[in-house]
Amino acid sequence: MKVVTITDKEFRKMIMAASNRLNNNAEFINSLNVFPVPDGDTGTNMSLSFASGAQYVKESTSTKIGELSSALAKGLLMGARGNSGVILSQVFRGFSKSTAKKQTLSAQDLADAISSGVETAYKAVMKPTEGTILTVARKAAEAARARVKNSDDCIQVLSDTYEAAKKALAQTPEQLPVLKEVGVVDSGGQGLTFVYEAFFDALSGNESVEADKYQPSVQEMDEMVNAEHHKSVQSKLNTADIKYGYCTEIMVRLGDGRLVDSKFDYDKFREHLAEIGDSLLVIADDEVVKVHVHTEHPGAVLSFGQKFGSLVKVKVDNMRLQHETILEKDDQQQEQAEEEIPEVDTGDYGIISISSGAGLAKMFKSLGVTEILDGGQTMNPSTEDIVAAIKKTHKEKVLVLPNNKNIFMAAQQAAEVSDASVGVVKTRSISQGLTAMLSFDASSDLTDNVEMMTEDLDTVISGEVTQAIRDTTLDGQQINKDDYMGIVDGDISVTGKDLYQTTLSMVKTMLEDDSEIITIIIGEDGDQAEAQKVKEAVLADNDELEIEIHEGDQPLYPYLISVE
């Protein structure tokens, strides 16, 4: 089979195939996160970003490649989440520029567009790092240019593009020592490789591959199931509206057991479970199958699994009871958030803080923040989300506090496409965001405010405590699943089995000779009495320190701590 011209029909198929491929493999890409934290979301960000672009293409009625690629770029731009999503949007922004006047694409046009995407993506990153998605994109583009010198076949160009991306991806651990230590490839590069693979499959008519997922290892299967399991039920629902009330997980050792009477067929197995539940995740290799499903009949899932092998893991949670607890906590947080907060005069400014948790929202608003955009560690808001928040301020001058370095690029993109004058203060943590607000001056101009609010950020030492979601070795430390980790300014400084001891140890590593103020922010999984115990232990060593404790209600991180 040979394709010398890509029409709108083929292009649409390529885009939809790539969107499906990223969606199908989002959790696997997430599992490549170097840090074993419960918020590795590269796959989610890339999948949602590309889905936005695919939707724009779907809604376009044009038959011109140039207009369709422009729609893709626009959708990716507005839907971009996280740095990986923004870089992906830049790849296809460059692709769009190259194809702007094209009705169809030749092999040369395709190679030129892929190369243009690389140039645009590199320009968008201030300090490009090799061993990342950028390297994969560059090597893939080099292969496309080389192939088009002696072939006019678009399929051959995409084949070489994908193979080069795959080869470059395999080399990323040799370029970034941290990837090699943990034993993973670059997650963003993996996402882009899936995109090019899907392009090739769609154009070559390889329909059967379209439904295939990457075959993960046993450890990766654990991480994918855990990621699915930890997705919380939306608190906006009524408990009575939960159709399937039991979160059920099983692991089956295939072909082993007294009740085995059926040969395992992935598609039929999954199809049956889809009929009795939702939120279904089925992951299998030659020896085991792992299942996560929400159902009303957990017993039926267990019995069905035994038809194919022995049950080696079973877990059932009553989600209605869990949901009632969530609703009770939400009510308490809402009451807390609605407590009267003294109004702060911000003059002509709107100020947006990105954070999650009613307590944090209250803290930021007490300092003058006018809009809270829900997000952060667990869900990076898109460019479009940030643009909407900017509009909501109804101000001509707006300051944005990302409070997370993975939101910087989306915030900057939002600033560029917004009608208002927008300044992004590059706060890397909640602690830095709170500190930045102390330097805000309503009488100063936008540029001066960004400068003043950025000036003191490095005087703040930011720490966060969370739990590891998998076993790993990082920076020479052996970290076990469910261990508590104290992360200081992006580096894991301490680990331990006990939350209190880990938190206290982390605080002690953060202290310097000139430290004066410690702020402890308690998350959903933290405890006021435990925070007080940490305070007392620190003061026992140095009673000249000033220690404040606040309720933040942030998810996944029991304690956020700053030292100034």
N, C-alpha and C positions, 0 to 999 in steps of 0.2 A: 504493500500500500504506500502511495506517495501523495503528499498534499503540497502543491506549489502555491496555493492561495488560501488564506484564512478569511472566510466571510464572517458576517455578523452571526450567522447560525453557529459556526464552529467556535467563535469567540465566546458567545453566551454559554455554550456547553463547557468550555474551559473554565470560565469564571464560576459557574455553579458547581462544577466538580471540585475545584479548589476550596470553595466554601464548605462543601460537604466533608472533604478530607480533613480540613482543620477542625471542624466541629466533631467529627468522629474520633479524632485523636487528641483533643484538647487536654484531657486528663493525663494522657501519656506525656505530652509536652510539659504540663505542670510538674510532673514527677521528676523532671530533669533539673529542677531548681537546686542549686548548689547547697543553699542553707536548708536544713531539714525543718523548716518552719511551716505552719499550717496555712500559708498564704502565698505559696509559689504559683503565680497566676499567669505566666507567659502564654500558655496555651489558651486559657480563657480569653486573655486580652487579644491575642492574634485572631482567634476564632470570631469573637464579637466584632472586631474591627473589620475583618474581611466580609463578614455577613452583612454589615452595613453597606459596604461597597457593592456587594452582589445584589442587594435590594434595590439600590439606585439603578443598576444595570437592568434588573428585571422590570422596573417601572418605566424605563426608556422605551420609546417606540421607534427609535432610529435604526436604520440599517447600515449606518456608517460606523466603521471601527473607531474612527477618531472621536465621534460623539459618545460612543459606548465606553471607550477608555477614559474619556473625560468624566462621565457619570461614575465610573468605578473609582477614579481618583477623588472625586468630590465626596462620595459616600465613605470612602476610607478615611479621608481627612476629618470629616465630621464624627465618624464613629470610632476614631482611633483612641485606644485605651493603653496606658502604660507606654514605656519607651519602646518596647518591641512592636506594639501596634502603630506607633507613630513612625518608626523606621520603615515598617511595611508600607505605610501610606506614602512615604516619600519615594520608595521604590517604584510604586505605581503612579506617582505624580510625574516622575521622570519618564516613565513609560508613556504616559498620556501626552506629555510635551512632544515626544518624538513622533507620535502617531496622529497628532492633532488634525492633519489635513488628509488623512488616509481613508479611503472608502473600504479597502481590503488590505491585508498584509501579505507581503511576499516573505520569503525566508530572510532576505536582507533587511526588510523592514522590522521583522521580529527580532533579529539579532541587534539591530540598532536600538530598538526600544528597550530591550533587556539591559543593554549597556548604558543607555541614558538613565535608566532607573538607578543603577549603581552610582553614577556621578551625582545625582540629586541626593541620594541617601547619605553619601559620604559628606557632602556639603552641609547637611542638616545636623551632623554630629560634630560638636566642637572639638573633641579629642577622640577620633576614631581608634578603636582598639581591635587589633587582629585576634582572630580566634573566636569571632562573634558572627552574628548574622551578616555583617558587612563583608567579612572575608568570604563567606559562602556565596553571597551575591556577586562579589567580584570574580571569583574563580568560575562561577557559572557563566558569567558574561564573557569571560575570556574564551571559554569553550564554544560559546555560540558564535562569536566572531571568527574563530578558527574554522569551524565547520562550514560557515556560509561562503568561505573562500572557494570551496570545491563542491558545493551542493546547493541546489535550489529547493530542497525538500524541507518543509517546515517541521515535519516529524523528526527528521534527522537532527535538525537544530535543537529541538526540545529534548530529544533523547540525550544528546551530548550535554545540554544545559543541566538536565537532571542528574546525569551520571557524575558530572564535575561537581555539582552541589553536594552530592552524596559523599564523594571522595573528600571534598574540603571539610565537610561536617565531621567525618571520621578523624580528621587531623586536628580539630579544634583543641582536644586535650593536650596536644603537643605544643600548642601556642599559648594556652592559658594554664599555668600550673595548677590552679585551684580545680579546674575541671578534671585534670589527670588524677589529682589526689582523691577526689570524690568518686571518680570512675564514671563520669557522664560526658556527653557531648553538649555543645551549646544549645540551649533550649530555643532561642530565637532562630538560630541556624537550622534547627530541626524543623521548625514551623515553615520556613521558606522552602526547605527541601520538599516538604509535603506539597506545597503549592506547585512547584515545578513538576513534581511527579504526577500530580493530578492533571496539569496542563497536557503533559505527554499522553497520559492514559485517555483523556477525553478526545484529543485530536487523532490518536491512532485507533480509536474505536474499541479500546480495551474495556468494555462495559463491565466485565466480571470483576475487574480489580476495583471498580468504583466503590463497592460496598465493603471492601477489605479494610481491616484495621491493622496497624502495626502490631506484631506479635510480641507482647511484653514478657519479661521474665517473671518468675514467681514473686520476687520482691516488688517489682513494678506493679504487678496485679494487686498486691496488698495496698500499695499507695493509692492506686486508682479507686479501689473500693472504699478506702478510708476517706478519700476526698469526696466521693459521692455521699458517704454516710454523714459527713460533717456539714453538708448543706442544710441549713436550718429551715424549718417550715415557716412560710411567710406569716408574720404576726398579723397581717391585715386580714387574714381569713378568720372566719368564725370556726371554733372547734368542731361544730356540727357539720361544717362544710367539707371536712377532710374525708374524702371518699374512701381512701385506703388507710387504715389506721395503724398498721404494724410494719415497722421498718425491719425487714427480714434479710439476714445475710447467711449464706451457707457456702462451704467449700466442699467439693465432692472429689474424692480420688477415683477417677474413672476406671471401670472394669473390675473394681474390688468391692466385694460385699455379697451377702447371702441373697439379697433381694434384687440383684441386677438381672434385668430381663430385656434390656433394650440397648442397642448400639448408639453411641452418642453422635448426634448430628447437630452442629451448632445452630443452623438456621431453624430447624424444627424445634429444638430445645428452647431457643429464645422466643420463637413465635408462640409457643404454649404459655410461657411465663407472661408474655405481653397481654395475654387474654385474661389473666387473673390479677393484674396489678399495673402500676406505673413506676416512674423513676427507675426504670430497669437498666441495670448494667450487668452484662454477662461477659466474662473474660475467661478464655480457655487456652490451654496448650495441650500437648499429647497426653499429659498425665492428670491434670486437675482442671476443674472448672470452678470459677468463683462467681457468686451471684449476689447482687444487691437489688432488692425490689420492695416497693411499698404495696401491701396487699391486705385484704381482709381475712385471708386464709393462710396464715403462716404454716400450719400443719400440712396443707396441700403442697406447699413449696418443698417442705422437707421430704414428704412422701415421693414427690415427683423426682427429686434429686436422687433418692435411693434406687430408682429404676436404672440408674446409670453407674452407680458406684457407692462407696461408703462415705458417710458424712464425717468429715474430720474437723469441721468448724460450724457452729450454729450460734447465731445471735439474733434475738428478737426484742425490739423496743416498741412500747406502746406510745405512738406519736401523739395521740389525743391527750394523754396525761402530760407529755412533754410540752405540748402546745399550750395547755392551760397554765403551766408554769411560766412559759414565755409571755403570755398575755398579762399575767399578774405582774410580772417584772416590768413589762412595757407600761402598764398603768402607773406603776410607781415612778418610773422614769419620766413619764409625761407630766405627772404632777410636779416632779422636781423641776423639769424644764420650764414649766409655766409659772413657777414662783417669780415674783416681781424682781426684775433686774433693773437697777438704775440706768437710765438712758445716758448714753455717751454721745456727745456731739462730735460727729465726724465731718461736719461741714459739707463740702461738695463731693465727698468721697463715699463710694460703696466699697466695703471690704468683705472679701469672701474667704472663708476658711474651710478646708476640706478635712473632715474628721468624722468619726462614728462614735456615738455615745451621747446620751442626754446630758450627762455631767460635763463632758468636754464642751458641748454646745453652750451650756450655761457659762462656763469659764471664759470662752472666747467672746461671747456676747457682752459679758461684764467688762471686757477690755475694749469694746467698740466694734467688734465684728458685726456686720449688718446682715450677712447671709451665710448660713451653714449649708455646705454641699455634702451630703452624706456619702462617705467613701473613705478610701485610704488604703490600709494594709489589705483588707479582705476584698475590696472591689475598687479598682481604679476607675474614676469617672472618665467618660469620653470627652473629646474636644467639644462635641455638641452639648453635653451636660454643662460644661464650664461656660460655654457661650450663653446658654439659657440662664445660668446663675448671674452672669454679668448683666444681661438684659433686665433681670428681676430687680437689680439694685436701683434701676431708674436714675443712675448717676452718670455724668460724663467722664468722671475719673474713677477708676476702679483698681483696687489692689487685690491680688490673689495670693493666698498662702497655701501652697500645695501640701506642705507638711509631710512629704514623702518624695524622695528623689525619682521614683518611678512615675511621678505625675508631672515632672518638670516640662517635658516636651509637649505633652497634651495641653498644658496650661499656656505654654508659649504659642502653640498653634492657635489656641482660642484667642489669645491677645492679638494675633496678627489678623484674624478674620473678623474680629469684633468692630462695631462702629464706635465704641467708646475708646477712650485713651486708657490702656490697661498696662499696669506694671506687675510683673511677677517677682515676688520676693522668694528666693529659692530656699525655703525652709525645708530641711530634710527630716524633721521630726515634729511631733506635737510640742515637745519642750521648746524647740526653736521657734515654732509658731507663736507660742505664748510670749516668749522673750521679744520677738519682733514687734508685737503689738505695743509693748512698753515704749518703743521708740517712735511710734506713729505721731505725726504732728499735722493736724487738720489745716494749719495755715501755710504749710510748705507745699511746693509743687510736686508733681508725680515723681520725677527723676530723683529729687532730693529725698523724698520719702523712701523710695526703693533703696537708695544708698544708705540712709540712716538705719533703716530696719534690717539691712543686711550686715551692717558694720559689726554688731555685737554677737552675731550668731555663733562664731567660733569660741566665744567665752562660755558657752553652754555645753556641758557634757551630757549626752543623752543616753539613757539606758532603758532597756525593755526586757521583761521576763516573759518567756513563753515555753511551750513544750515541744520537744522534737517529735516529728511524725514518722521518722524512720531511723534505722541504724546507719551511721556513717562515720567516717574519719575525716576531720577537717582541721587544718592548721596543727596537725599532730595530735589532736584530741580525739579520743574514741567517744562518740556520742551514741547513746542507745535510745531506741524509741521510747517515748514518754518521759525521758529525762527532762528536767527543767534547764533552761539555758538563759544566762544573763548576757545580753547583747549590748555592747557599749560602742556607740558611734559606728555601727555596722559590723563590728567584730565580736565573735563569741568569746567572752572573757572568762566565764565560769559555767560549769554544768554541775548538776546534782540531782539526787532523788527527792530531796525535800524542798518545797517551795520557799519556806521561810529562810532556810540556810542559804539557798541559792541567791535569793534576793539580797540578803544581808551581805554575803560575800561580794556580790556585784557592786553594791553601794560602796563598800570599802575600797574596791579597785578604782572607783571613780573619784575618790577624794584626793585632793592635792593640798599642798601647804597653805595656799591662799583661798581655799574653798570657804564659802560663807553660808550659802543657802542651799538646802536640799528640798525638793518638791516631790512628793510621792502621790501619784494619781492611781486610784484603785479601779480596776476593771471589773467586768462581770464576774470573773472567776477569782477575784481577789477578796480580801476580808479586812474590815476596819480594825478588828482586834489584832490581826497579824501585822498590819501596817504600823499600828501603834507599838507593837513589840519590836519591829525593826527600828523605829524611831528611838525607842528607849535604849536599845543595844548600841546604836550609833552615838547617842548622847553620852553614854557611859564612858566612851573612849574620848569624846571631845564635847564638853558641855557648852562650848562657845558657838557651836553651829546652830543655825536657825532652821527648823524643819517644819514644813507645812504638809498637811495631808488633805487631799481632795477626792471626791467621788467622781470618776470619769465615765464609768459604765462602758468602756471600750471592750469589744469582743476579742477573744483569743490571747490577749496580753493582760494577765492578772495585775501587773504593775508597770507603769511607765514612771521613770524616775529621772529627774534632772539635777545636776549639781552646778552651781554658779559660784 
